[in-house]
Amino acid sequence: MIMRRRLAAVALAAAAAGLAGPYASASPEVSGASTVRVERFASSTLVRVSDLARLGHVGAAATLYCAVRDNTFGCQQGTPGDGLVVARLYYGAGATGSQVVVFNPAYQVGCSGGTADNEGGANLGAAVNQISSVRTYNSCDVKLFDGDNLTGEASAWLDNANVGALNDRANSFRIS
């Protein structure tokens, strides 16, 4: 059991970029400055914000936090470390650069299957027209919109990809 935990911690540390920064209550706000190094990984282990934060700054130029909740819109109250990470929205292609960490403070097991449900969303605030790629976690998907409040042209449901036609055009997102 201890060895399994150590291996999981080592795998997560080797695969994820370190994050730290304050929670943003209404729309995400910018924190600290440096660069980001991210490696691709896949895991059936639940990913919490605290798992990412424990790694310290490997450096996001800006890390913004947004807590989402089922059937709500906008960044909600929540503390990074509570609940689970549902997505990371990156300013650069290939999961690089500044990022928005989207988490659900109420989740213990992740998103439900499929894309017909509403597991939260928000306008991008300080990250508007900046997103180029996404990574999702814990069985979640993300859809980007080029207008505020989930309006305008929409991307397909994304898991781990560059955003294509909405590159640097997204204003809002929805999680399912």
Secondary structure, 3 states (H helix, E strand, C coil): CHHHHHHHHHHHHHHCCCCCCCCCCCCCCCCCCCCCCCCCCCCCCCCCHHHHHCCCCCCCCCEEEEECCCCCCCCECCCCCCCEEEEEEEEECCCEEEEEEEEECCCCCCCCCCCCCCCCEEECHHHCCCCCEEEECCCCCEEEECCHHHCCCECCCECEEECHHHCCCCCEEEEC
